[in-house]
Amino acid sequence: MSHVAGHNAVVHATDLDTLRHSTAHLMAKAVQRLVPGTKLGIGPTIENGFYYDLDVPRPLSIDDLGQIEAEMRRLIEQDEPYVRQEMLREQAIEFFRNLGEHYKVEILEGIDDEVVSLYRTGDDWIDLCRGPHVPSTRYITAFKLLNVAGAYWRGDEKRPMLQRIYGTAWHEQEQLDHYLWQLEEARRRDHRKLGRELDLFSFSEFAPGEVFWHPKGMRLVRVLEQLSRAEHDRRGYQEISTPLLVKKALWEQSGHWGYYRDNMFRTVVEDEEYAFKPMNCPESTLVYRQRTRSYRDLPIRLAEIGRLLRFEKSGTLSGLLRVRQLTMDDAHIFCRPDQILGEISGVLELGRWFYDLFGFERRYYLSTRPDKALGDPALWQHAEAMLAQALEQNGIPYELKPGEGAFYGPKIDIDINDALGRAWQLTTIQLDFNLPERFGLEYIGEDSQPHRPVMIHRAIYGTYERFIAILIEHYAGAFPLWLAPVQAVVIPIADRHVPYAESVASQLQQAGFRVEVDARRERMNYKIHEAQEQKVPYMLVVGDKEAATQSAALRERSEGDLGPMPVAEIIQRMAERVAAWQ
């Protein structure tokens, strides 16, 4: 990269990964300057930032980050160049061994390259690295160190625990400021924090990674289930339910045992090995083949809101986003080859319908055959072409994700962006020729001969747990009226107003709304404040005047005091708001 165009031009020509990797090197050098004896692990870039794993003689805390940043800025002022140097691998091993950098020696001993590259920063610091890097430290202008955490060397809990410093870097200070605002807003919206404050769910040490849904949280689940069932019924899906505990033989036949058994909870029943299902697909094939199918029967769309169990290591569990017990809004479509494009188009439209309801923007990806995959590569190639054709026919731009398909078939992945602009992967549409072959699925064609159906796997929410986590953070807990666990709270001013408050609540309940009465012996303003903190969309305050006129003083969560209204008018107002969302 040339300096001719000037500093700003070079910075903007540098991709963020290069900038961030250079910042990771700078950070590691600063730590070694401040804490002599620190040994280098690895320092890759990650989404929106970077980290470096370091073996530091003393524990670091978040309080140390300011001092490390100050040292980094001092090095930036010195405008130290990043200089590439090549070395024979054996020579590099000896070089890093003399420096006492035994983690680098281990990395070098595990690679086959005859020649390796190193990067110097200034005259006194060097790291094993493929590059590239920015020309010099002065190109690093907008960065922030974020956190310190523990990390086992190479992710192995039997290896040494290193200290991982996370950071971020951007081309402009304005971009950095926006990202830091996003992080702060994400902390405020954290679904684990809001889930506790809004009394939606909890976890227990007695069941790690398994959700205890509280009544309000369960209302969220039920609203989403009702929405899903109604829309699937309208689109010709049939709901099924399949067993949770299944013999090992099923998973061997499906191919999951060879690829997925380490993620299964397994047990022995009467001397025979079983596994709790981590997905629903093999069992759907058993439902399909219970009777002879005609070409006229297809497509058959089988939906299942299935409870699943997956073994996730305790260190990977993360609130509702990564759990061991999960509920998937699954469906499997069995169709003829000539129906594939129409069925995939139908799923794409179904996804659009759901995500428009929540105001999610979308990006589409085509994930192709991974290194470890079941089935004939020619079938994979055909399936990938069919998915690409479906996207193109629907006018949907997409990007390729090479090698990221499921082990039994390629897939369309749909990512959504939440209110903070963060991307989340939700919908998957997987085209599968392998399971129908493995389970001998057939239908009788027009020619009276047996034919093999195609299987389409799809989920819209993904899992209810993860989807609800995303919704909590997307709405910051302030759910729209149609989705809110408690849509209205009736607040009596004094004890004598409780009977009238209960009659108002009864009218709203009969109209189909989720309502509570706050009959606690607290001041009215305190109850209003509590309802506001609980993000209840509507508050109906009732006293003597309201009881006499069959009305309520209405407060709306975002609009504030709307004044007294007849209860019937409030019900109509709420119904119109719900209808506007749907």
C-alpha positions in Angstrom: 0.0 0.0 0.0 1.4 3.4 -1.0 1.7 6.5 1.0 1.3 8.7 -2.1 -2.4 9.4 -1.7 -2.0 10.6 1.8 -2.8 9.3 5.2 -6.7 9.5 5.0 -6.8 7.8 1.6 -4.7 4.9 2.9 -6.8 4.5 6.0 -10.0 4.3 4.0 -8.5 1.9 1.5 -7.5 -0.4 4.4 -10.2 -3.0 5.2 -11.4 -3.2 8.8 -9.9 -6.6 9.4 -6.5 -5.4 8.5 -6.9 -2.3 10.7 -8.1 -4.4 13.6 -5.4 -7.0 13.3 -2.8 -4.3 13.3 -4.5 -2.9 16.5 -4.3 -6.3 18.1 -0.5 -6.4 17.5 -0.2 -2.9 18.9 -2.1 -3.9 22.0 0.0 -7.0 22.6 3.2 -4.9 22.3 1.8 -2.4 24.8 1.0 -5.2 27.3 4.5 -6.6 27.0 5.9 -3.2 27.5 3.8 -2.6 30.7 4.0 -6.2 32.1 7.5 -7.7 31.3 7.4 -11.5 31.1 4.0 -11.6 29.2 4.0 -14.3 26.5 2.0 -14.1 23.3 -0.8 -16.5 22.3 -3.0 -15.6 19.3 -4.6 -12.3 18.3 -7.3 -12.7 15.6 -9.9 -10.3 14.3 -13.6 -11.1 15.2 -16.9 -9.5 14.3 -16.6 -5.8 15.1 -13.2 -6.1 16.7 -10.3 -8.2 17.8 -8.8 -10.0 20.8 -5.4 -11.2 21.9 -4.7 -14.1 24.2 -1.8 -13.4 26.5 0.0 -15.3 29.3 0.4 -12.4 31.7 2.4 -12.8 35.0 -0.2 -11.0 37.0 -4.0 -10.9 36.6 -5.4 -8.1 34.5 -8.7 -6.4 35.1 -10.8 -3.9 33.3 -9.1 -1.2 35.3 -5.8 -2.0 33.5 -7.3 -1.2 30.1 -6.9 2.6 30.4 -3.2 2.2 31.0 -2.8 -0.2 28.1 -4.6 2.3 25.8 -2.4 5.1 26.9 0.7 3.0 26.0 -0.8 2.2 22.7 -1.4 5.9 22.0 2.3 6.6 22.9 3.4 4.0 20.3 1.0 5.5 17.7 2.7 8.8 18.2 6.0 7.2 17.4 4.6 6.1 14.0 6.3 2.7 14.1 6.1 0.8 10.8 4.7 -2.7 10.4 7.4 -4.6 8.5 7.0 -8.0 7.0 9.9 -10.5 7.3 10.1 -14.1 6.0 11.9 -16.9 7.7 12.4 -20.6 7.3 10.0 -22.4 9.7 12.9 -24.2 11.5 14.7 -20.9 11.9 11.5 -19.3 13.2 11.1 -22.0 15.8 14.6 -21.4 17.1 14.0 -17.7 17.0 10.8 -17.7 19.1 12.3 -20.4 21.4 15.1 -18.0 22.2 12.6 -15.3 23.0 10.8 -17.7 25.4 7.6 -17.5 23.3 6.7 -21.1 23.7 3.1 -20.7 22.4 4.5 -19.4 19.1 6.8 -22.4 19.0 3.9 -24.7 19.4 2.0 -23.0 16.6 5.0 -23.3 14.3 5.6 -27.0 15.1 2.0 -27.7 14.1 2.2 -26.2 10.6 3.8 -27.6 7.4 4.9 -24.3 5.7 8.5 -24.3 4.8 8.7 -20.5 5.0 6.7 -18.4 7.4 6.1 -14.7 7.7 6.6 -12.5 10.8 5.8 -8.8 11.3 7.9 -6.3 13.2 6.4 -3.3 14.9 9.3 -0.9 15.5 12.7 -2.3 16.1 11.9 -4.2 19.3 8.7 -6.2 18.8 7.9 -9.1 16.5 5.1 -11.6 16.0 4.3 -14.6 13.9 1.7 -13.4 11.4 0.5 -13.9 7.9 -0.6 -10.3 7.6 -1.4 -8.0 6.0 -1.1 -4.9 8.2 -1.4 -1.1 7.9 1.8 0.7 7.0 2.5 2.1 10.4 0.9 2.7 13.8 -0.2 6.2 13.0 -3.0 4.7 10.8 -4.7 3.4 14.0 -6.8 6.4 15.1 -10.1 5.2 16.6 -9.9 2.2 19.0 -11.1 1.1 22.4 -10.3 -1.8 24.7 -13.5 -3.4 25.9 -13.0 -6.3 28.3 -10.7 -8.9 29.9 -11.7 -12.5 30.1 -10.1 -15.9 30.7 -9.5 -18.2 27.8 -7.9 -21.7 27.7 -5.0 -22.0 25.3 -6.5 -23.4 22.1 -9.9 -23.8 23.8 -8.7 -26.8 25.7 -9.7 -26.8 29.4 -6.7 -29.0 30.2 -4.3 -26.3 28.8 -3.1 -23.1 30.5 -5.7 -20.4 31.2 -4.6 -17.2 29.3 -6.0 -13.7 29.6 -8.0 -12.5 26.6 -8.2 -8.7 26.0 -11.0 -7.7 23.7 -11.0 -4.5 21.7 -12.5 -2.7 18.7 -11.1 -0.4 16.0 -12.7 1.7 13.3 -11.6 4.1 10.5 -13.3 7.1 12.1 -14.0 8.3 15.7 -17.6 8.8 14.7 -17.9 5.1 13.8 -16.3 4.1 17.1 -18.6 6.3 19.1 -21.6 4.8 17.3 -20.4 1.3 18.0 -19.8 2.1 21.7 -23.3 3.5 21.9 -24.6 0.3 20.4 -22.7 -1.7 23.0 -24.1 0.4 25.8 -27.6 0.2 24.4 -27.2 -3.6 24.0 -26.3 -3.9 27.7 -29.4 -1.9 28.6 -31.5 -4.2 26.5 -29.8 -7.4 27.5 -32.6 -10.0 27.5 -31.2 -11.7 30.6 -31.4 -8.4 32.6 -34.9 -7.5 31.2 -36.1 -11.1 31.5 -35.4 -10.9 35.3 -36.8 -7.3 35.7 -40.0 -8.1 33.7 -40.4 -11.5 35.4 -40.5 -13.4 32.2 -38.1 -16.3 32.9 -35.3 -17.6 35.1 -32.6 -20.3 35.2 -31.6 -22.6 38.0 -28.4 -24.4 38.9 -30.5 -27.5 39.1 -31.1 -27.4 35.3 -28.3 -25.6 33.5 -29.3 -24.2 30.1 -33.0 -25.0 30.6 -35.5 -22.2 30.9 -38.1 -21.8 33.6 -40.8 -19.8 31.9 -42.7 -17.6 34.4 -46.4 -16.8 33.7 -45.6 -13.6 31.8 -43.0 -15.3 29.7 -45.3 -18.2 29.0 -47.8 -15.7 27.6 -45.2 -14.5 25.1 -44.6 -18.1 24.1 -48.3 -18.8 23.7 -49.0 -15.7 21.7 -46.2 -16.6 19.3 -47.4 -20.2 19.1 -51.0 -19.1 18.4 -49.7 -16.7 15.7 -47.6 -19.5 14.1 -50.4 -22.1 14.3 -53.0 -19.8 12.7 -50.7 -18.8 9.8 -49.5 -22.4 9.2 -53.1 -23.6 9.2 -53.9 -21.0 6.6 -51.1 -22.2 4.4 -51.9 -25.9 4.5 -49.5 -27.2 7.1 -50.6 -30.1 9.4 -49.3 -30.2 12.9 -47.7 -33.4 14.4 -45.9 -34.3 17.6 -43.1 -36.9 17.8 -41.3 -38.6 20.8 -38.5 -37.0 22.7 -36.6 -40.2 23.5 -35.6 -42.3 20.5 -33.5 -45.4 19.9 -30.0 -45.0 18.7 -30.8 -47.0 15.6 -32.9 -44.1 14.2 -30.0 -41.7 14.5 -27.7 -44.1 12.9 -30.0 -44.5 9.9 -30.5 -40.8 9.5 -26.7 -40.2 9.8 -27.0 -37.9 12.8 -25.2 -40.4 15.0 -21.9 -40.1 13.1 -22.1 -36.3 12.9 -23.9 -35.2 15.9 -23.8 -37.7 18.8 -21.5 -35.6 20.9 -24.2 -33.0 21.0 -26.9 -35.5 22.1 -28.0 -36.5 25.6 -27.8 -40.3 25.6 -29.2 -42.9 28.0 -29.7 -46.7 28.2 -33.1 -48.2 28.6 -33.4 -52.0 29.1 -29.9 -52.5 27.8 -30.5 -50.5 24.6 -29.0 -47.1 23.9 -31.4 -44.2 23.3 -30.9 -40.5 22.6 -33.1 -37.4 23.4 -33.8 -35.8 20.1 -31.8 -32.8 19.2 -33.9 -32.2 16.0 -37.2 -33.4 14.6 -36.4 -34.4 11.0 -35.8 -38.2 11.3 -39.1 -38.7 13.1 -41.0 -36.7 10.5 -39.9 -39.2 7.9 -41.5 -42.0 10.1 -44.8 -40.1 10.1 -44.6 -39.7 6.3 -44.0 -43.4 5.6 -46.9 -44.6 7.8 -49.0 -45.1 4.7 -48.7 -45.2 0.9 -48.5 -41.7 -0.6 -49.7 -40.7 -4.1 -48.3 -37.9 -6.2 -51.7 -36.3 -5.7 -51.1 -36.1 -1.9 -47.9 -34.1 -2.3 -46.9 -31.6 -1.1 -47.3 -32.8 2.5 -46.4 -30.0 5.0 -45.8 -31.4 8.5 -45.3 -28.7 11.2 -44.1 -29.5 14.7 -43.5 -27.2 17.7 -41.0 -29.7 19.1 -39.2 -29.7 22.4 -35.5 -30.7 21.8 -32.4 -31.4 24.0 -28.9 -30.6 22.9 -25.7 -31.1 24.9 -24.0 -27.7 25.0 -21.0 -27.2 27.2 -21.7 -25.1 30.2 -19.2 -22.5 29.2 -21.1 -21.9 25.9 -24.6 -21.3 27.5 -25.9 -17.8 27.2 -29.3 -16.9 28.5 -32.0 -17.8 26.0 -29.6 -17.5 23.1 -27.8 -20.8 23.8 -29.7 -23.4 25.8 -29.8 -27.1 26.3 -33.6 -27.5 26.1 -35.1 -25.7 23.2 -38.4 -25.5 21.4 -38.3 -25.2 17.6 -41.0 -24.1 15.2 -40.1 -26.8 12.8 -41.7 -28.0 9.6 -40.8 -30.6 7.0 -42.3 -30.5 3.5 -42.3 -33.6 1.4 -42.8 -32.8 -2.2 -42.3 -33.9 -5.8 -39.2 -32.5 -7.7 -41.5 -30.4 -9.8 -42.9 -28.8 -6.7 -39.5 -27.7 -5.2 -39.4 -24.1 -6.5 -43.0 -23.5 -5.5 -42.6 -24.8 -2.0 -39.3 -22.9 -1.4 -41.0 -19.7 -2.7 -43.9 -20.4 -0.3 -41.5 -20.6 2.7 -39.7 -17.4 1.6 -43.0 -15.6 1.5 -44.0 -17.0 4.9 -40.7 -15.7 6.3 -41.4 -12.3 4.8 -44.9 -12.2 6.3 -43.5 -13.0 9.8 -40.6 -10.6 9.7 -42.6 -7.7 8.3 -44.8 -8.1 11.3 -41.9 -7.5 13.6 -40.3 -4.8 11.4 -37.1 -6.8 10.7 -35.0 -6.1 7.7 -33.4 -9.2 6.1 -30.4 -10.5 4.3 -30.3 -13.8 2.5 -27.4 -16.3 2.2 -27.0 -19.6 0.3 -24.9 -22.0 2.4 -23.3 -24.8 0.4 -21.8 -28.2 0.9 -19.5 -28.5 4.0 -16.4 -30.7 4.1 -18.2 -33.4 6.1 -21.4 -34.1 4.3 -23.8 -37.0 3.6 -24.8 -38.0 0.1 -23.8 -37.8 -3.5 -22.0 -34.5 -4.5 -24.0 -34.4 -7.7 -27.2 -34.3 -5.6 -25.7 -31.5 -3.5 -24.9 -29.5 -6.6 -28.4 -30.0 -8.0 -29.9 -28.9 -4.6 -27.8 -25.8 -4.4 -28.8 -24.9 -7.9 -32.5 -25.3 -7.0 -32.1 -23.0 -4.0 -30.3 -20.4 -6.0 -33.0 -20.5 -8.7 -35.7 -20.0 -6.0 -34.0 -17.0 -4.7 -33.5 -15.5 -8.1 -37.0 -16.2 -9.3 -38.3 -14.3 -6.2 -36.0 -11.4 -7.0 -34.1 -11.8 -3.7 -30.4 -10.8 -3.7 -28.2 -13.2 -1.7 -24.6 -13.9 -0.8 -22.8 -17.3 -0.8 -21.6 -19.0 2.4 -19.3 -21.7 1.0 -19.2 -24.9 3.1 -21.7 -23.7 5.7 -24.6 -26.0 4.7 -26.1 -28.6 7.1 -24.4 -32.0 6.8 -27.4 -33.4 5.0 -28.2 -30.6 2.6 -27.6 -27.0 1.4 -29.7 -24.2 2.9 -30.9 -20.7 2.6 -30.1 -18.7 5.7 -32.0 -15.5 6.5 -30.5 -13.0 8.8 -32.6 -10.2 10.3 -31.4 -6.8 11.7 -32.8 -5.7 15.0 -33.4 -2.1 16.3 -29.7 -1.7 17.0 -28.7 -2.9 13.5 -27.3 -6.2 14.8 -27.6 -9.2 12.6 -29.2 -12.4 13.8 -29.6 -15.6 11.9 -33.2 -17.0 12.1 -34.9 -18.7 9.2 -33.2 -21.7 7.5 -34.6 -23.5 4.5 -32.8 -26.7 3.8 -33.2 -28.9 0.7 -32.6 -32.6 1.5 -32.3 -35.5 -1.0 -30.5 -37.6 1.6 -33.0 -38.4 4.3 -35.7 -39.6 1.8 -33.1 -41.9 0.4 -31.9 -43.2 3.8 -35.5 -43.9 5.0 -36.7 -45.2 1.7 -39.5 -42.6 1.3 -41.7 -43.0 -1.7 -44.8 -41.8 -3.4 -46.7 -43.5 -6.3 -46.4 -41.3 -9.4 -48.7 -40.8 -12.4 -47.0 -43.7 -14.0 -48.0 -46.0 -11.1 -44.4 -46.4 -10.2 -42.6 -45.5 -6.9 -40.7 -42.3 -6.8 -38.5 -40.6 -4.2 -39.9 -37.3 -2.7 -37.7 -34.4 -1.8 -37.6 -33.1 1.8 -37.5 -29.4 2.7 -36.6 -28.5 6.3 -37.5 -25.1 7.6 -37.9 -23.0 10.7 -39.2 -19.4 10.9 -38.6 -18.4 14.5 -35.7 -20.8 14.7 -36.3 -21.6 18.4 -38.8 -19.9 20.6 -36.1 -19.3 23.2 -33.7 -17.5 20.9 -36.4 -15.7 19.1 -37.9 -14.3 22.3 -34.4 -13.2 23.4 -34.1 -11.3 20.1 -37.5 -9.8 20.5 -36.8 -8.6 24.1 -33.7 -6.8 22.9 -35.3 -5.5 19.7 -38.1 -3.9 21.6 -36.1 -3.2 24.8 -38.8 -5.1 26.6 -41.5 -2.7 25.5 -43.4 -5.1 23.3 -46.1 -3.9 21.0 -49.7 -4.1 22.3 -50.6 -7.3 20.4 -47.5 -9.1 21.8 -47.2 -7.7 25.4 -47.6 -10.3 28.1 -49.7 -7.8 30.1 -51.6 -5.5 27.7 -53.3 -3.4 30.4 -53.2 -2.9 34.1 -56.2 -1.5 36.0 -55.2 0.7 39.0 -57.8 1.4 41.7 -57.1 4.6 43.6 -58.3 3.2 46.9 -59.5 -0.1 48.3 -63.1 0.8 47.7 -62.4 1.0 44.0 -61.1 -2.6 43.7 -64.5 -4.1 42.8 -65.0 -1.6 40.0 -61.4 -2.2 38.8 -62.1 -5.9 38.7 -65.2 -5.3 36.6 -63.2 -3.2 34.1 -60.6 -5.9 33.9 -63.3 -8.5 33.3 -64.6 -6.4 30.3 -61.2 -6.2 28.8 -60.6 -9.9 29.3 -63.9 -10.8 27.6 -62.7 -8.7 24.7 -59.6 -10.9 24.5 -57.0 -8.8 26.2 -54.4 -9.8 28.8 -55.2 -7.7 31.9 -54.1 -7.5 35.5 -55.5 -5.5 38.5 -53.0 -3.8 40.8 -54.9 -4.0 44.1 -51.9 -3.5 46.3 -52.1 -0.9 49.1 -49.7 1.4 47.5 -50.0 5.0 46.3 -51.5 5.4 42.9 -48.4 7.2 41.5 -46.2 4.4 42.7 -48.5 1.8 40.9 -48.3 3.9 37.7 -44.6 4.1 38.0 -44.4 0.3 38.5 -46.6 -0.4 35.5 -44.4 2.0 33.4 -41.3 0.1 34.6 -42.9 -3.2 33.7 -43.5 -1.6 30.2 -47.3 -2.3 30.3 -48.8 -0.6 27.2 -52.0 0.7 28.9 -52.8 1.8 32.4 -56.4 2.4 33.4 -56.8 4.4 36.7 -60.2 4.2 38.3 -61.8 6.0 41.3 -65.2 7.3 42.4 -65.7 9.5 39.2 -64.7 6.7 36.9 -66.9 4.1 38.7 -69.9 6.5 38.4 -69.4 7.1 34.7 -68.2 3.6 33.6 -65.0 5.0 32.5 -61.2 5.0 33.3 -58.5 7.5 33.2 -56.2 6.2 30.5 -52.5 6.3 30.4 -50.5 5.0 27.5 -46.9 3.7 27.9 -45.3 6.2 25.5 -48.0 8.9 25.1 -48.6 9.5 28.8 -51.9 10.7 30.2 -54.8 10.5 27.7 -57.5 11.5 30.1 -60.8 9.8 31.0 -62.6 7.6 28.5 -65.5 5.2 28.5 -64.3 1.6 29.0 -66.0 0.6 25.7 -64.0 3.3 23.9 -60.8 2.1 25.5 -61.5 -1.5 24.3 -62.2 -0.2 20.8 -59.0 1.8 20.9 -56.9 -1.2 21.9 -58.6 -3.5 19.4 -57.8 -1.0 16.6 -54.1 -0.8 17.8 -53.9 -4.7 17.7 -55.5 -4.8 14.2 -53.0 -2.2 12.9 -50.1 -4.5 13.8 -51.7 -7.5 12.2 
